[in-house]
Amino acid sequence: MAAPPKRIAILVPLWHEHAVIRQMVDHNIARITYPLYDFFLGVYPNDGPTLMGARELEARHRNVHVSVCRHPGPTSKADCLNRAFQTMTACEAWEGRRFEVILTHDAEDVIHPHALHWINYHSNAYDMVQVPVLPLATPMSMWTHGIYCDEFAEFQTKDMSGRQILGGFIPSNGVGTGYARWALDQFATRGGHVFDPECLTEDYENGLRLHFLGCPQIFVPLRFEGHELMATREYFPQSVGAAIKQRTRWVTGIALQSWERHGWRGGMGTKYWLWRDRKGLIGNPVSMVTSLLFLYGLATLGWSRCTGHVWGMSSLAADVPSVLLLGSTSAIQVLHLAVRACCSARVYGWRFAAGVPVRAILANYINFRATLGALRRYAWARLRARPLVWLKTEHTYPV
């Protein structure tokens, strides 16, 4: 990580974050070991409590700046980030110093002390640097949050690295993403905004746009530094309703809005990962159906064993094609769950990873509901010629 330090701007969009923003900024300023960075907090004028907390932080820390959006909120996360970016450029003009790297974070993030060092180091060769993102550990009883733990452990361990190896694009995770200043300036000159205010998943959008511009991207591999993983940590939704709401936005932005904007451009590597990102439109409903069939078969098998009645699905055992189909798909599912459990165990331990199969069934239900909601919202917005609305996620911060 021996590289001359560049000046880094950390953009944080805020809407109703008064409960967490003081802790987030104070805690991270105390942890970060990098010497040259400033926080730019985007706040809405009709969010008094958050604005008050941000002003307190600005008065307490010399490297914290408040940016008040021109329009009442909430508009979109991208719109709030754009306003923070504009305040950053005004700060540059005032101080006569330029920020060379732009980093995005959310109000619930725990930033690793060395993350900015790694971003600065890789920014010499790459225009976008993505630091791993992992949920904070929670008890086994918090099943919904556990789904995020399993999925992010798998995604950050193999999928993100796989994209880079296979020549695909690196999507921004929304947080822990460092952009070269010149690369973001390309967006500003082409459209007037660094982040597209109409896009629900501006992070994914920027990763894809940089790839199409030929900008090199890198994902910093997940590794332990001492006893701590070098990653951005945070809490994710802990209730089923909140998870459905968040994932509805993800499916709408990544699978539907991105398809509308970019189609199937790029080489085979890019098309493959676009397919991987969009296949949930079909895969999520199908996974829910297969989960219901599995639970039905398991329940009826148990009932037949207890009562002595013939199992209603026993006829499938005599049909060779059905046995081969069920056997092969079951083997693939077992292999996938085993890989996910290994990834989860690496981060959270084997005791927690033992719950992967049960949490996978709940995940199928949440993804099913989110996909249906995304299709409904997208179709309704297009039929009425209205913009898609930002579905805000409520945040919590560790104490």
C-alpha positions as CSV (number, residue, x, y, z in Angstrom):
1,M,0.0,0.0,0.0
2,A,3.0,2.3,-0.3
3,A,1.7,5.0,-2.6
4,P,1.7,8.8,-2.3
5,P,-1.7,9.7,-0.8
6,K,-4.2,11.3,-3.0
7,R,-7.0,13.6,-1.6
8,I,-10.2,11.5,-1.2
9,A,-13.8,12.9,-0.9
10,I,-16.3,10.6,0.8
11,L,-19.9,11.3,-0.3
12,V,-22.7,10.2,2.0
13,P,-26.3,10.7,1.0
14,L,-28.7,11.3,3.9
15,W,-32.5,11.1,4.4
16,H,-33.9,10.6,7.9
17,E,-30.5,9.5,9.2
18,H,-30.4,11.6,12.3
19,A,-30.3,8.4,14.5
20,V,-27.1,7.2,13.0
21,I,-25.1,9.9,11.2
22,R,-23.3,11.3,14.3
23,Q,-22.1,7.8,15.3
24,M,-21.1,6.9,11.8
25,V,-18.9,10.0,11.2
26,D,-17.4,10.1,14.7
27,H,-16.6,6.4,14.7
28,N,-15.1,6.3,11.3
29,I,-13.0,9.4,11.8
30,A,-11.6,7.8,14.9
31,R,-10.8,4.6,12.9
32,I,-9.6,5.7,9.5
33,T,-5.7,5.9,9.4
34,Y,-5.6,7.5,6.0
35,P,-4.3,11.2,6.2
36,L,-6.2,13.0,3.4
37,Y,-9.9,12.7,3.2
38,D,-13.1,14.8,3.7
39,F,-16.7,13.8,4.3
40,F,-19.4,15.5,2.2
41,L,-22.9,14.9,3.7
42,G,-25.9,15.4,1.4
43,V,-28.9,16.5,3.4
44,Y,-32.4,17.6,2.4
45,P,-33.8,21.0,3.6
46,N,-37.0,19.4,4.9
47,D,-35.1,16.9,7.1
48,G,-34.4,19.1,10.1
49,P,-33.1,16.5,12.6
50,T,-30.6,15.1,10.1
51,L,-29.6,18.6,9.0
52,M,-29.0,19.5,12.7
53,G,-26.9,16.4,13.3
54,A,-24.8,17.1,10.1
55,R,-24.2,20.7,11.2
56,E,-23.0,19.6,14.6
57,L,-20.5,17.2,12.9
58,E,-19.4,20.0,10.5
59,A,-18.7,22.3,13.5
60,R,-16.8,19.5,15.3
61,H,-14.6,18.2,12.5
62,R,-12.6,20.3,10.0
63,N,-13.0,17.6,7.3
64,V,-16.8,17.3,7.4
65,H,-18.9,19.5,5.0
66,V,-22.7,19.7,4.7
67,S,-24.4,19.9,1.4
68,V,-28.1,20.9,1.4
69,C,-30.1,19.7,-1.6
70,R,-32.0,22.3,-3.6
71,H,-35.2,20.3,-3.6
72,P,-37.2,18.8,-0.7
73,G,-36.6,15.1,-0.2
74,P,-36.6,12.4,-0.8
75,T,-35.8,12.7,-4.5
76,S,-33.3,9.9,-5.2
77,K,-30.0,8.7,-3.8
78,A,-28.2,9.8,-7.0
79,D,-29.7,13.3,-6.8
80,C,-28.5,13.6,-3.2
81,L,-25.0,12.4,-4.3
82,N,-24.9,14.9,-7.1
83,R,-25.5,17.8,-4.7
84,A,-22.7,16.5,-2.4
85,F,-20.4,16.3,-5.5
86,Q,-21.3,19.9,-6.4
87,T,-20.4,21.1,-2.8
88,M,-17.1,19.2,-3.2
89,T,-16.3,21.1,-6.4
90,A,-17.2,24.4,-4.6
91,C,-14.9,23.4,-1.8
92,E,-12.1,22.8,-4.3
93,A,-12.5,26.3,-5.8
94,W,-12.5,27.8,-2.3
95,E,-9.4,25.9,-1.1
96,G,-7.6,25.7,-4.4
97,R,-7.0,21.9,-3.9
98,R,-8.5,19.1,-6.0
99,F,-9.9,15.8,-4.9
100,E,-8.5,13.0,-7.0
101,V,-10.6,10.1,-5.8
102,I,-14.4,10.1,-5.0
103,L,-15.6,7.5,-2.5
104,T,-19.3,6.7,-1.9
105,H,-20.6,5.4,1.5
106,D,-23.9,5.2,3.3
107,A,-24.9,6.4,6.8
108,E,-24.7,2.9,8.3
109,D,-21.2,2.0,7.2
110,V,-18.3,0.9,9.3
111,I,-15.3,1.8,7.2
112,H,-12.2,-0.4,7.6
113,P,-9.2,1.6,8.9
114,H,-7.0,0.6,5.9
115,A,-9.7,0.8,3.2
116,L,-8.8,4.2,1.9
117,H,-5.1,3.1,1.7
118,W,-6.1,0.2,-0.6
119,I,-8.3,2.5,-2.7
120,N,-5.5,5.0,-3.0
121,Y,-3.0,2.3,-3.9
122,H,-5.1,0.7,-6.7
123,S,-6.3,4.1,-8.0
124,N,-2.9,4.5,-9.7
125,A,-3.9,1.7,-12.2
126,Y,-7.7,1.5,-12.0
127,D,-10.5,4.0,-12.5
128,M,-12.9,2.2,-10.1
129,V,-11.8,0.3,-7.0
130,Q,-14.4,-1.7,-5.1
131,V,-13.7,-2.7,-1.5
132,P,-15.6,-5.8,-0.2
133,V,-18.9,-5.2,1.6
134,L,-20.1,-7.6,4.4
135,P,-23.0,-7.5,6.8
136,L,-22.1,-7.3,10.5
137,A,-22.6,-10.6,12.4
138,T,-25.9,-11.1,14.1
139,P,-27.4,-14.0,16.2
140,M,-28.8,-17.1,14.4
141,S,-32.3,-16.0,15.5
142,M,-32.2,-13.0,13.1
143,W,-33.0,-15.1,10.0
144,T,-33.7,-12.2,7.6
145,H,-30.4,-10.5,8.3
146,G,-28.7,-13.9,8.1
147,I,-29.7,-14.2,4.5
148,Y,-27.7,-11.1,3.7
149,C,-24.7,-12.6,5.6
150,D,-24.9,-15.7,3.5
151,E,-25.4,-14.0,0.2
152,F,-22.8,-11.3,0.6
153,A,-20.2,-13.8,1.9
154,E,-20.7,-15.8,-1.2
155,F,-20.9,-12.9,-3.6
156,Q,-17.9,-11.1,-2.2
157,T,-15.8,-14.3,-2.1
158,K,-16.4,-15.8,-5.5
159,D,-18.8,-13.8,-7.8
160,M,-16.9,-10.5,-7.7
161,S,-13.6,-12.1,-8.3
162,G,-15.2,-14.3,-11.0
163,R,-16.4,-11.2,-12.9
164,Q,-12.9,-9.9,-13.1
165,I,-11.3,-13.2,-14.1
166,L,-13.9,-13.8,-16.8
167,G,-13.6,-10.3,-18.2
168,G,-17.0,-9.0,-17.0
169,F,-17.7,-5.6,-15.5
170,I,-17.4,-4.9,-11.8
171,P,-20.7,-3.4,-10.4
172,S,-20.3,-0.9,-7.6
173,N,-21.7,-2.2,-4.3
174,G,-22.9,1.4,-3.6
175,V,-20.5,1.7,-0.7
176,G,-16.8,1.3,-0.5
177,T,-16.5,2.3,-4.1
178,G,-13.6,4.6,-5.1
179,Y,-13.8,6.4,-8.5
180,A,-11.0,8.2,-10.3
181,R,-12.0,11.8,-10.5
182,W,-11.4,12.0,-14.3
183,A,-13.7,9.0,-14.9
184,L,-16.6,10.6,-13.0
185,D,-16.0,13.9,-14.9
186,Q,-16.7,12.0,-18.1
187,F,-20.3,11.5,-16.8
188,A,-20.7,15.1,-15.8
189,T,-19.6,16.4,-19.2
190,R,-21.9,14.0,-21.1
191,G,-25.1,14.4,-19.0
192,G,-24.6,17.2,-16.5
193,H,-24.8,14.8,-13.6
194,V,-22.1,12.5,-12.2
195,F,-24.9,10.1,-10.9
196,D,-28.0,9.6,-12.9
197,P,-30.9,11.0,-10.7
198,E,-33.5,8.9,-12.5
199,C,-31.7,5.6,-11.8
200,L,-32.7,3.5,-8.8
201,T,-29.4,1.7,-8.6
202,E,-26.9,4.4,-9.5
203,D,-24.1,2.3,-8.1
204,Y,-24.7,-0.6,-10.5
205,E,-25.3,1.9,-13.3
206,N,-21.9,3.6,-12.8
207,G,-20.0,0.3,-12.8
208,L,-21.6,-0.7,-16.1
209,R,-21.1,2.7,-17.7
210,L,-17.4,2.8,-16.7
211,H,-17.0,-0.7,-18.2
212,F,-18.5,0.5,-21.5
213,L,-16.1,3.5,-21.5
214,G,-13.2,1.1,-21.3
215,C,-12.2,2.2,-17.8
216,P,-10.2,-0.4,-15.8
217,Q,-12.0,-1.7,-12.7
218,I,-10.8,-3.9,-9.8
219,F,-12.3,-5.7,-6.8
220,V,-10.0,-5.8,-3.8
221,P,-10.1,-9.5,-2.8
222,L,-11.6,-10.4,0.6
223,R,-8.8,-10.9,3.0
224,F,-8.0,-10.9,6.7
225,E,-5.8,-8.1,8.1
226,G,-4.9,-9.4,11.5
227,H,-8.1,-10.6,13.0
228,E,-10.4,-8.4,11.0
229,L,-11.6,-8.7,7.4
230,M,-10.7,-5.8,5.2
231,A,-14.2,-4.8,4.2
232,T,-16.9,-2.3,4.7
233,R,-19.3,-3.6,7.4
234,E,-22.9,-2.6,8.0
235,Y,-26.3,-3.8,9.2
236,F,-28.9,-4.8,6.5
237,P,-32.7,-5.0,6.9
238,Q,-33.7,-7.3,9.8
239,S,-37.4,-7.8,9.0
240,V,-39.0,-9.6,6.0
241,G,-40.9,-6.5,5.0
242,A,-37.8,-4.2,4.9
243,A,-35.9,-6.8,3.0
244,I,-38.6,-7.1,0.4
245,K,-38.7,-3.3,0.0
246,Q,-34.9,-3.1,-0.5
247,R,-34.8,-6.0,-2.9
248,T,-37.7,-4.6,-4.9
249,R,-35.5,-1.6,-5.6
250,W,-32.6,-3.8,-6.5
251,V,-34.5,-5.9,-9.0
252,T,-36.2,-2.9,-10.5
253,G,-32.9,-1.0,-11.0
254,I,-30.6,-3.9,-11.9
255,A,-32.8,-6.2,-13.9
256,L,-35.4,-4.0,-15.4
257,Q,-34.2,-0.4,-15.6
258,S,-30.7,-1.4,-16.6
259,W,-32.1,-3.7,-19.4
260,E,-34.2,-0.8,-20.7
261,R,-31.2,1.6,-20.7
262,H,-28.4,-0.7,-22.0
263,G,-30.0,-3.7,-23.6
264,W,-27.4,-6.5,-24.1
265,R,-24.4,-4.6,-25.2
266,G,-20.8,-5.7,-25.0
267,G,-18.8,-8.8,-25.6
268,M,-19.7,-12.4,-24.5
269,G,-18.2,-11.8,-21.0
270,T,-20.3,-8.7,-20.5
271,K,-23.5,-10.4,-21.8
272,Y,-22.9,-13.4,-19.5
273,W,-22.8,-11.2,-16.4
274,L,-25.8,-9.2,-17.6
275,W,-27.7,-12.5,-17.9
276,R,-26.5,-13.4,-14.4
277,D,-27.8,-10.1,-13.0
278,R,-31.2,-10.3,-14.8
279,K,-32.0,-14.0,-14.7
280,G,-33.7,-13.5,-11.3
281,L,-36.8,-12.2,-13.2
282,I,-37.5,-15.8,-14.0
283,G,-35.3,-17.6,-11.5
284,N,-36.8,-16.0,-8.4
285,P,-40.4,-17.1,-9.1
286,V,-39.2,-20.6,-10.2
287,S,-37.1,-20.9,-7.0
288,M,-40.2,-20.2,-4.9
289,V,-42.2,-22.9,-6.7
290,T,-39.4,-25.4,-6.3
291,S,-39.2,-24.6,-2.6
292,L,-42.9,-25.1,-2.2
293,L,-42.7,-28.5,-4.0
294,F,-39.8,-29.5,-1.8
295,L,-41.6,-28.6,1.4
296,Y,-44.8,-30.4,0.1
297,G,-42.9,-33.5,-0.7
298,L,-41.1,-33.5,2.6
299,A,-44.3,-33.0,4.6
300,T,-46.2,-35.7,2.7
301,L,-43.3,-38.1,3.0
302,G,-43.2,-37.6,6.7
303,W,-47.0,-38.1,6.9
304,S,-46.9,-41.3,4.9
305,R,-44.1,-42.7,7.1
306,C,-46.1,-41.9,10.2
307,T,-49.4,-43.2,9.0
308,G,-48.3,-46.1,6.7
309,H,-50.1,-44.6,3.7
310,V,-48.5,-44.7,0.3
311,W,-46.6,-41.6,-0.5
312,G,-48.4,-39.6,-3.2
313,M,-45.1,-38.8,-5.0
314,S,-43.7,-42.4,-5.0
315,S,-44.7,-42.8,-8.6
316,L,-41.8,-40.5,-9.6
317,A,-39.4,-43.1,-8.2
318,A,-40.4,-45.5,-11.0
319,D,-39.9,-43.0,-13.8
320,V,-36.3,-43.0,-14.9
321,P,-36.2,-39.6,-16.6
322,S,-37.9,-38.0,-13.6
323,V,-35.3,-39.6,-11.2
324,L,-32.5,-38.4,-13.4
325,L,-33.9,-34.8,-13.6
326,L,-34.7,-34.6,-9.8
327,G,-31.3,-36.2,-8.9
328,S,-29.3,-33.9,-11.1
329,T,-31.1,-30.7,-10.0
330,S,-30.9,-31.8,-6.3
331,A,-27.1,-32.4,-6.7
332,I,-26.6,-28.9,-8.2
333,Q,-28.6,-27.3,-5.4
334,V,-26.7,-29.3,-2.7
335,L,-23.4,-28.2,-4.3
336,H,-24.5,-24.5,-4.4
337,L,-25.6,-24.6,-0.7
338,A,-22.4,-26.2,0.2
339,V,-20.3,-23.5,-1.5
340,R,-22.5,-20.8,0.2
341,A,-22.1,-22.5,3.6
342,C,-18.3,-22.6,3.1
343,C,-18.2,-18.9,2.2
344,S,-20.5,-18.0,5.1
345,A,-18.4,-20.1,7.5
346,R,-15.2,-18.3,6.5
347,V,-16.7,-15.0,7.7
348,Y,-19.2,-16.0,10.4
349,G,-18.2,-19.5,11.5
350,W,-19.5,-23.0,10.9
351,R,-22.2,-22.8,13.6
352,F,-23.8,-19.8,11.8
353,A,-23.3,-21.5,8.4
354,A,-25.3,-24.5,9.5
355,G,-28.4,-22.4,9.0
356,V,-27.7,-21.8,5.3
357,P,-30.3,-24.3,3.9
358,V,-33.1,-23.0,6.1
359,R,-32.3,-19.3,5.3
360,A,-32.2,-20.2,1.6
361,I,-35.9,-21.1,1.7
362,L,-36.8,-17.8,3.3
363,A,-34.6,-16.0,0.8
364,N,-36.5,-17.6,-2.0
365,Y,-39.7,-16.2,-0.6
366,I,-38.3,-12.7,-0.1
367,N,-36.8,-12.7,-3.7
368,F,-40.1,-14.0,-5.1
369,R,-42.1,-11.2,-3.4
370,A,-39.5,-8.6,-4.5
371,T,-39.5,-9.7,-8.1
372,L,-43.3,-9.6,-8.3
373,G,-43.3,-6.1,-6.7
374,A,-40.6,-4.9,-9.1
375,L,-42.5,-6.1,-12.1
376,R,-45.7,-4.5,-10.9
377,R,-44.0,-1.1,-10.0
378,Y,-42.1,-1.0,-13.3
379,A,-45.1,-1.8,-15.4
380,W,-47.3,0.7,-13.5
381,A,-44.7,3.5,-13.9
382,R,-44.3,2.8,-17.6
383,L,-48.0,2.6,-18.3
384,R,-48.6,5.9,-16.5
385,A,-45.4,7.5,-17.9
386,R,-44.1,8.4,-14.4
387,P,-40.6,8.1,-13.0
388,L,-39.7,5.2,-10.7
389,V,-39.7,6.2,-7.0
390,W,-36.7,5.7,-4.6
391,L,-37.6,3.1,-2.0
392,K,-35.5,4.3,1.0
393,T,-34.0,1.7,3.3
394,E,-34.0,2.4,7.1
395,H,-30.5,2.2,8.6
396,T,-29.1,1.2,12.0
397,Y,-25.6,1.6,13.4
398,P,-23.7,-0.6,15.8
399,V,-23.3,0.8,19.4
